[in-house]
Amino acid sequence: MTKSELIAMYAKARDRKKKDAEADVCFIFDAIRDALAEGDKVVLTGFGTFDVRDRAEKRCLNPRTREPIQLPSGKAPAFKAGRGLKEAVNPKKEAEAPKKVAAAATAAAKPAKKKSKKK
C-alpha cells in the first residue's frame, strides 16, 4: 500500500475530502518523525513502537573498488511490531497441537535413566 492509497482509503472510510485526509495522514507521519528526531519513543498500543537506535561504527568494502572503508556511527529509526499487529499478520490456527502432545513428544525423546546395581 502506498501513501496515496492510504489517504484514499482513509478519505473513503471517514467520508472526508482527499485534501483533508491527506492533511490528517501527513500530520500523523510528521508527528512521528518529529518525535523520533527529538529522540523520543512513539508507542502505538496494539500496533507497535517506533524508536531510534544507535548504530555502531563498522568496516565495509566499497563495492566498486573493493577497498575497505569505515562507516561512521549514527542513529537509525526502528520499528518493533506490537502483539495486535503480529496476531493480525499471523492468526492463530484452531487446529494447533495441544501443549500436552508437545510435552509428551519431548518426554519420549529423552532417554530413560538406568538403575545402578549396588554390590
N, C-alpha and C positions, 0 to 999 in steps of 0.2 A: 504494500500500500504506500502510495506517495503522499506528500503533504497536501497536494491538491485534492486527492481522493478523500483524505481525512476531512478536509474542510467541507467538501461537498456532502459527505455523509453526515457530518455534524449539522450543517445547514438544513438538510432534509429532516433529520431526526428532531431538531428543535424548532422547526418551522421559522427559520431565520434567513435573511438575505445572505448571499455568499460573502459579500463585503464585510458584513458584521461578524459572520462566522470566522472569516479569515483573521479579523482583528482579535477575536477571542482566543483562537488557537495560537496565533503569534505571541499574544500576551503570555500565555502559559509557557511556551518554549523560551521566551525571553526571561521570564521569572526563574525558570530552572537554570538557564545559562548564567544569569547574574548571581544566583546563589552559589553556584559552583565556582565562579570566578572569584568570589569572596572567600572561598574555602569552606563553605557550609555544606552540609549534607541535606539532600532532599528526600524525605521518606513519604512515599505514597502507599499507605497501608493496603495490603492485598494485591498491590501491583508490583512494587519494587523500590529499590533505593538507589539514588544517584549519588556518587561521591567522587572525590578527587584523590587519586593515589599517587604516591611518589614513585618515580621510575628511576632506577639506578643507572649510573653511567655504564656503558658497555662498549666492548670492542667488536667491530664488524668488518666485513670486507666490502670494498667498493665493487659493485657488480661488473662495471666496465673494465677497470684496471686491475682488479683483484688485489689492490693494495689495502693493507689494514688501516682502518680509520677509527677514531674514538668518538662515539656519540655521547654528548653531554647528558647529565642527569636532568630530569624535568618532572613535570606533573602530567598526569593523563586522566581524563574523565573515565569513570567506570560505572557500570550498572549491575546490580545484583537483583535477580528476579525474586519476587515475593511468593509466598505459598499459593495465593489465589491465581497468579499467572502461571505458575508451574503446574497446578492442577488443571487449568484450562487447556494447557498445551498437552499434558499427559494425563488424560482422565483415567481414573482407576477402573479396572475391569472387574465386573461382578464375578467372573469365573476364576479369580485368583486362587491359588492353592492356599488352604488354611495353614496357619502357623504350626499346628500340631504335626502336619505331614512333613513340613520342612525340618522340624526338630527331630522327628523320627529318622529321616534320611541322614541327618548329621550324626545321630547316635549310632546308626548302622555302619557308618563309615569308620568309626573308631574301633581299633582292635580290642578284643576282650582281654582283661587282665588275667594273668596266670597265677594260680595259687602256689606259693612256695611250700615245699615239704620240709619239715623240721626233723632232724635225726636225733 
